[in-house]
Structure formats: structure tokens, C-alpha cells
Amino acid sequence: MNSDDVAKLRAPEIGSGLVSRRDLLRMSAVGLAGLALAPALAGCTSSRSGAQSASATASLTPVKGGTLRVSVTGGGLSDNLDAHGLVTVPDYARDFQLYDSLIAPDDQGKLTLQLAESIEPNADGTEWTIRVKPGIVTHAGKPFGAKDVLFTLNRIVKGNYPGATTFGAIDLPASRVVDAQTLVLKYKKPFAILPEALSTAYALMVPEGYDPKAPVGTGPFKFKSFTPGTESTFVRFDEHWRGAPYLDAVVITDVADDTGQVNGIQSGQFDAVTALSLASVAPLTAAGFTLLAAKTGGWGPFTMSTAAKPFTDVRVRQAMRLLLDREQMVAQLFGEYGTVGNDVFGRNDPHYPSDLPQRKQDIEQAKSLLKAAGQEGLAVELVSSPLAVGLTDAAQVLTTQAKAAGVTINVVQQNPTDFFAKSYLKVPFAQSYWPAWPYLYSAAAGTVPGAPFPETHFNDPDYGRLYDQAIATLDETKRGELIGQMARIDYDRGGYVIPFFFPNLDATSSKLHGVAASVTGQALGNWDFTKAWLAT
């Protein structure tokens, strides 16, 4: 991206949040290279219902009032409200009610300016100017502006929050507030991808003096109550910059599993349920509930620690990838809604390497590699947790498929609380969940040296060198070439097995309107309820 492209990143008016241009449980990192490069639509979205179609509801007049009741799986006692300390999927659902971003993907994966009016670099990417839209106020009734943005970035970096690695060689002491709406960020070396670094949940904006124990943001709903692992309640913020939401309140409830969600919406306990299994789709649509379905770039990998035996040997890692019949796994888990993976993340990224050969199951080659590595009859322990739809079932499918190569996989199931406390980043073989972030952003989160979520403990110097070059490259074509080289390293010797990109499968009652499917891997249109409403 060049400076002329970025100069076009301006919002014409407050409240629109749109630009005339064209995309991650839990993790964070760095992205593409400017709004002009936001990920292309990864797959179709659809809304299906036994009761009514999306087009039929479009002409209905929104009604103000009511409480939206949403269920979310994957939570636990590690749930929190800290804008920069998201851990579980319910954390995303809550934080998106309380806080806003400077820039964020819409439900089609296109980056749109939110609190920012413009985000522009100088000629070489060593300085970025951010202008905040005028007229934005916080839940406390105070103006939100450039000083709050600088406070937010300082909090993330000085607090060593997960997003701290996403901003490159930022020089915050040298950065300055020009006026109430304008901030100039200084960099020690070129940084081409600030808009994407600001576009994920790890860069949510907070005001000066922010206290997560009494959270105040600029989001569409204000904090009312929160019980970790159980439930949270948020009430309408009438002064929201996009206009007051129609809903009086949003209640987000942690639910243990798919069965609890299905029972809850059928009994009228919930208006919307998220991350459904394939088995739940048919009975809910038959009963008249609306299905919000989308292919996404979100991914559910098996994580092999390259620092722990037997996965220190690249031959073992490659063998594990060859055990999978990916088409069969996707068909079993997601049917028509899922997408086969190829051990490289960033599917929504414009530079996603589509030229890599699709990896297929090859039992004989897997056995040969294991024999060469001295690992015939390999037995490993896989720690699994219901962090997202399909993960626990994927573990069982892998276990069955691996037997053909004489590999024994012993699955240990843990609830999310125990998984994050005892196993995450600590065990040799596990599972994880990632939203649909751009390639470089996901790399900075998990695979480059110093990443905050080193699930595979991949510490490849060539990979790190290419990453450093890519984030400093303003030229889009050259950056794409560097991403291609990084992806080849992932494919050849990385520690991820990525068998699928999961779909979003959410269901809503016929009363709920104003929410849409999303390709980003976040439920219910990126948890955006600013235009949601309930029919009486």
C-alpha cells in the first residue's frame, strides 16, 4: 500500500463508520498493510429460516426496547471485562458491547473506520497521523479524543497486553497529541500495517483513567453487571456515536455446550445462540429459528510444540499432517458450511498462498516419515477443550484416522478454565481457536519470535526475518511475495495442523432482527448489536 491509498481512508461523516474501500479466544498480532488491503470476502454468507427470510424482514420497522438474551460457549472463570485482556470467546461478546475500535472489519470482512476519521502514514511509514471523529463521548459523558487513543496504546504496550506486539517499533514517548482530535504516532523504523494492527479486539479503545473493575468505554452499551463464567448485563448507551441502540439491554450468558444452547433457545431462554454444531442446524431451522451461516477464515488448529519431543523433529510434524483425511473431517463436522484447511492460516488475506498444493491424507508417507524419525508406533497425548465449535469432535476424528498409520492419540478433555490455567502454551499437543485475522497479524500473534501466544513455540530465524521485512514494506506486491515465503515455511516445517476453517453457525428467534452472518469468525455479525431489535 502506498501513501495515496492510505490517504483515502477517511470517514465522510460521524456515525457512518464507512469508507469507500474494500479482517482473532482469543489471540492477537499484526495484519496487512492498510485499509486498501483488507481481506476479501472468504465465502458466502446466508440467512436461512423455517419462518422468514432476511429480505422479508428488511421492510419491517425497528422497534425500540427489550432485552436481547445471547448464549455463548467456551467461557469459564477466566472470563474478564478488561478491554485488552480478552481470553475466552465470551470475552469478545462482552467487550464488543463496551468498547469501540478505531477501525474494524464489517460482517463482509471489509475494514471500516470506526472512532477514527482517518489513519494516514508519511511517505516511508515512520509516522502515522490518526484523527478521531469529533463528538464522541464515553459512558461517563466525557469527550473521547486523541489523548485517549495515546493512553490506550500506552496501556497496551506498558502493560504488556497481548496487543503489545502488534504495533511494531512504535516510539510512544516521541508520539504526540497535536490537538483534541489528532495524534501523531512515531516509529523507530517503517511500519506499514498500522490500520490492521488497530483493527482487532486487542486494540479496543478506552478513555484516560480506565479501570477494568468499573469499565467505561465508548461502546453501544454500558456496564451493569458481570459474573465470570456465568452472565453479564449491559444497558443501552443513548449517546453512542452511531446513534442509540434500539435494545434496552443485552444479557450474555455462558453455556457449557451445544445441547444447552439448543435447549435454551427452544425453551425461550435465549433469543440468539452461537457457534452451533452441524447436528443442531436442521432441528432448529425446522422449528422456525433463523440460521445465520457463513464460511469464515477462522481456524481451529492442532498445535504441535516444536520445542517438545516428539515434535522437535520436522518429520514427525509432517507425518501428523498427513494422517488427516481433511475432506472427511470437514464433512463430518461442518457439512457444506466448512472449508478444508491446508496448514496455513490467513484464508481471508488477499495474499493467502493459493498456489500451495492441497495436502491430502497419505498414510504410507506418514508411516515412512515416522519410521525415519524413530517414532514407529507413536503414542501422543492430545489436550482438547470446547473452545469453539467442532474442536472436541475434531479430536475424535483425528484419533480415529491416525490409527491407520499405527499412531495412538490419547485425548484428554479439559474445560476452558482448566485448559487455559494448566495446558495452554504448556503441553506438546493441544488445540486452539483463532478468528479470521490477516496473515501477518496472526503470525505476530503466534508464530514469530516473541509472539504473545506461541502455541507451537516456533522460533524460526528465517521466518522472523521475513516477517520484519514484510511489516516494513509499503509496497503491496513485495509484501505479498514475503508473505508467500513465510507461508511456505509454515507449510514445510511449521507446528500447526490446520485441517479446516470453521463456519459461523448462529441461530436466532424469529423476533430478532438487525443481525447478520459474518465471515470474520466472530458470531452474530461481529457481536454488533447496534442495530439489533426485537419484534413485539
N, C-alpha and C positions, 0 to 999 in steps of 0.2 A: 504494500500500500504506500502511496506517496502522499505528500502533504496536501495536494489538491483534493485527493479523495477524502482525507480526514476533514478538511475544511467544510465539506458538505454535511458533516454530522451536526446538524443544528435542528432544534425543535422550533417549528414556526410559532407555536403559542403554548402557553401554560395550559396544562390539562390534556393536551393531545397525546403527549408521550410518543409521537410517531416521527419517523424520519423517512425520507423518500428513498431508502436503500433496503438492501435486502434484509447460539447457543450457547454435582457434582458434583448418608449415610453418614454423602457423608464426608467426602473428601474435598480438596481444593488444589489450586495451582495456576498455570498461566495459559493463555489462549493463542489466537491467531495473530492478526496484525492490524486490526482496525475494523470499524463497523462495516466497511465495504466487503469484508471477508467473512461475515457471519455465516454460520453453516447453512448449506442449502437444505431444503426440506428432505428429510431422510425417508419418509414414507407417507402413505396416505393416512388421513385421519377420517374417522367416521363416527356417526351417531346413529345408533340403531335402537329401536324400541318396539315393544309389542303394543304400545299405547299411542305414541305420537312421534312424528318426525321433527327434526330440527327446523325444517322450513315451515312446518305448520305452526311452530311456537314463535317464529320470528315476528309475526304480526301482533302478538299479544302485547298488551300494555303492562309494563312492570308495576308491581305493587310494592309499596314501602311497608316495612315491618317484618316481624317474625324472626325466629332463631334458627339458623342453619346448624344441623347436627351432623357432624362428619366423623367417620371412624377411620382409624389409621393403624396399620400393623407395624411391627418392628421396633416398638418402643420399650422402655424399661426405666429402671431407677436412674439411669444415666441421662434421661431427658433433662433438658435445661432451656432457659429462655435467653441466654447470652447471645447477642447478635452475632458474635464472632466465634462461638464455641460449639457450633452445631455438631452433634454426634449421630443421633438416630433420625430415621425418616420423619417421625412426628415433630422433631425439632424444626425441620423445614416447614412443615404445615403451620406451626405456630409462628415462627419468625417472619414468614411472609405476610402475616396479618399485622404485625407490629412495626415492621421496618420496610423501607424502600431502598432501591439501588439507584446509583447514578445512571446506570444503563443496564438493560436486561433483555433476554430473549422473550419474544412473544410465543404464543402457542404453535406458531409455524416455524419456530427456531430463528426468526429474524431479530437481530439486535435492535432495540428501540431505546431512544433516550428517555429517561425517567426523570429523576431530580435534576439531571444535567440539561442545560440548554445547548451546550457544545463541549466537545473534548477535542482539542487540536494540538498537534505537535509542531515543533520548529522544524527546520529543514533536515536535521540529522537525527531527530528523535531523542535529543538530550534534554529537552524541555517540553513540558506539556501544560497547556492552559485549559483549566476547567472553569466553565461558567455555570453557576447554579441558577435555575429558574427563579425569578422573583415571586414573592407572595407565598412561599411555602412556610408553614408553621408546624411546630411539633405538638405532641399531645399535651404538653404543658402550656401551649399558647404562645411560645416564643418563636421568633423568626429563625428559619434554618438557612444557613448560607455557607460561604467559603470557609470560615473559621471552623465550622462543624465538620466539614469534609477533612480538613487538615487534622483536627482532633481525632477523627475516626481512623485515619491512616496511621497516625502516631500510636493510637491504642493497639491496633493490629500488630504493628511492627515491634513496638517496645514490649508488648505483652506476649510476643512470640506465638500468636494465634496461628492456626493453620494457614490463613491467608497471607502470613508474613512473607512467605517465599514467592508470592505471586507478583510482586511489584518490581522485580529486578533490582538493579543497583540504584535504588531511589535514595536521594540525599534530602531527607526531611528537614534537617537543620537549615539547609540552604534554601528550602522552599519557602514561599511567602504568600500571604494573603494581600492581594492588590486592593481590593475593595470588598464590600459586603457580599458580592456575588462571584468574585473572581479569585481563583487560586492558581498560582504558577508552581508546578512541581518540577524540581531539578533532578537530573540524573547524572551519575558519575560516568556513565557510558551509554551509548544509544540503547533505547528500549522501544521496540516497535509495536508492542501489543498491549498497551495500557487499557484501551477500551474493553478488551476481553478479560483482562485481569480484574477489571472492576465489575464484570457482568455476572458473577456467581454469588451464591449465598454467603460466601466468606468475605464479601466486601459490602455488606449491608451498612447503610449509613446510620449513625447515631449522633445526638447533639452533645455539645460540650457538657462535661459533668455527668455523663451517662453512668447509671448504676444498674447492673443486671438484676439486682434484687428488687428494684422498683422500676421496671423497664419503661422507658419513654422513647418513642420513635416518631416517624412521620407517616407511618403506615395507615391503611384504611380503617383499622380497628385498634382500640385501646385495651390495655391490660385490665382484667378484672380479677381472675383467679387462676391458680396453677397448682396441680398436684402431680409430681413426677411419676410417670408410668401409669397415670390414671386419666386425668382430664384437665382441660384448660378452657377458660371462657374469655372472650374478647367482645367488647361493645363498640358500636359504631362511632367513628370519629367524624363529626359533622364538618370539620374544617379541612378535610383531606384535599390535597391539591388537584386530584382528579374529580372532585365532587364527592359529596357524602354517599356512602353505600346505601343501597335500598334496605339491607338487612339491619335489624336492631342489634343482633349479636351472632357470633359464631362459637359453637362449642365443639372442641376437638377431643375425641375420646380414643385412648389406646385400647386396641382389641388384640387378643392373643393370636388369633388365626383367622383363616378364611371362613371357616364354619361360623365363628362368632359374628363376622361381618354379615354373612348371608342371613343368618337368623335375625340379626339386628334390623336390617332394612326391611325384611319381610314382616317383622312384628311392628314396624313403625317407630322403632327406637332411633333410627338414623334416616337422614334424607339423602346421604351420599356415602358410598363405601368405595375403597380404593385398592389398587393392586390385587385384583381378583385373580383366581386361578381359572384356567380354561374350563374346568368342570363346573364352575359357578355361572358361566355365561348363559348357557341355554335355559336353565330353570328360571333365572332372573328375567331374561327378556321375555320368556313365555308368560311370566306372571305380570308383565306390563311395565317393568322397570326399563329405564333408558340406559343403553350401553354406550359409553364413551370409549372408543377404541382407537389406538394409534400405534403404528410402528414407530419405534424410537431409536435413538443412538445410545440409550442406557445399556449398561452391560453388567453381567453377573459372572465374574471370573472365578476360576480356581487359582489360588495363589501358592506358588512354589517358592520357598525361600532359597535363593541362590547362595545363601551363606550357611545353609544347614544340609547335612547329608540326608538323603542321597542326592538332593537336588543341586549340590555344588557341581555335579557332572552334567554338562550340557546334553550329553547323550540320554541321560535319564529324563531330562526335561522334554526333549524332543519325543522320546518314547511315550511319555504321558499324553502328549498332544495327539499322537497317532492312535491312541486307544479308542478315541471317540468316534462314534457314528453321529455326527452333528445333525444331519437331517432328521434322523430318527429321534434324537433328543428334543429338537425344536418341535417336531410334530407331536410328540407326547406331552410336552409342557405347555405349548402355546398354540398349536394348530396353525391356522392360516395367519395368525397375528404376529408370530415371532419371525426373527431374521437370523439366519445362520452366521456365526462369527468365524473369524479367521486368525485369532490370536493377536490382533492389533486393534487398539481402541481408537476412538475418534471418528466413528462412522459418519457423523453429520458434518465433519470438517470438509471443506472444498478440496483439501489436499489429501484426503484419505486415499491410501495407495490401493486402488482397484486392480493394479497390474500384478499383485502378488498371487501366485497360484492358490486356489482354494484348497486348504488342507483337508484331506479325506482320511477316513479310518484305514489303517494299514497294519494289521495285526502282526504279520510276518516281519515287517520292518521294525516294529516296536520291540518284538522279541529279540531281533538281531542286535538292536541298539542296547537293550538291557544286558544281553549276554556280553557284549563288548565292554560294557561298564562294570561287569562283575556283579550284576544285580538280577540274575535269573531268579524267578520265583519271588520277586519283590513284594514286600508287605509294608504298607504305609497306613498311618492314621490320618484321617481327614476330619477336621473340626468344622461342623456345619451349624448354621444358625438361620432362623427365618427372618433375615434382614430385609428381604424383598421377595416378590412373587417368583416362585419357581426354584429357589435355591435349594431347599431341602429335597425336593423331588429330583433336581439335577444331580445331587449327590448320590441318590439311589440308582439313577440311570447309569452314571459313571461306574459305580461299583459293579453293576451287572455287566456292562460292556467290557470292563477291564479283565474279567475272568477269562476271556478268550485268549489273552496273552499270558495267562498264569500269574497275573497281578492281583493281589488281595488288598482291598481297601476297606479298612475298618472305620466306619463312620461314628463319630462322637457328636451327639446333638447337644447344643447349649442354647439357652435362652439368650436374647440380646444382651441383657445386663451382665451375665456371666461371660459371654463371648468377649465383650469389649474390656472387661476387667481382667480376664485370665488368659485370653488366647490371641486377641487381635494384635498383630505385628510380632507375636512371640512364638508361634508354633510353625513348624516347617510347611504344613499343608493345610489350607483352610479355604474359605470362600469369602467373597466380598460383593459389594454393590456400588456402582458408580452412575451418576446421571450422565446426560449427553453433553459433555463439555468438549470444546475443541481439542485437537490433538496435543498441542503444546501445553495447554492448561492442565490436561490430565497427566502429561509427562512430568510437569513440575510438581504435581501433587504426589506422584507415586513412584516414578522411575528414575528421575535424575538424581545425582548425588546430593544429599541434603534435603530431599523431599520430606514433607511432614508426615506422609503416610507411606512409608517404604514397605509395602506389603510383600514384595518379592526380594527386598534387600539387594536390588540390582545396582551394582556400583561399577558400571562400565565407563572407563575414561573416554572412549571414542564417542559414546552416546552423549556424555556430558559436554564434550567439546562441540558436537554438532548442535546441541540444544543452545549453548551460549551463542553460537553463530546465528542460529535461527531467530532468537528473540532480539538480536541487534540488527536484523536485516529488514529494511523498509521495502525493499523490492519484493513484491509478492511472488513472482516467478522463482526467484532464487530461494526464497523461504520455503516454497513448496518442494523444491528439489532437496533441501536439507531435511524437511520432514520425511520425505521419501526414504532418505538414507537412514534416518532414525527408525522408521517403521521396519525397514529391512533387518535392523539389529533386533528389534522386538521379535520379529518373525523367526529369525535364525537362532537366537540364543537368549531371549528374554525368559522371564519367570512366570508369565501369565498363560493360563489356558483360558481362552475366551471362546466358548462354544456357541454363544448366542448374544444377540441384542434383544432384550426383552421388550414386550409391548406394554403400553399403558392400557389396562382394562379396568375402568371405573364404572360404577352404576349409580344412577340417581333415581329418586322417586319422580313420578310424573308432575309433582308440584314444583320441582326445582328447575329454574331457567337461568340463562345467562352464564353458564359454564361450558367449556369446550374441551375436546381432546387435545393433547399436546404431544409434539414429537420430542420434547426435551428430556423425557424420562421422569418428569415431575407430574404428579397426579392433578386432576381437575384443573387443567389449564394453568399449570404452574402455581397452584394453590391461590389463584387470583379470584377473589370473591367481591371485587369492587362493583361489578355489575350483576352479581347474582341476586335472584329474588325468588320468593316463594308465593305461588298462587294460593289464594284462599279457597 
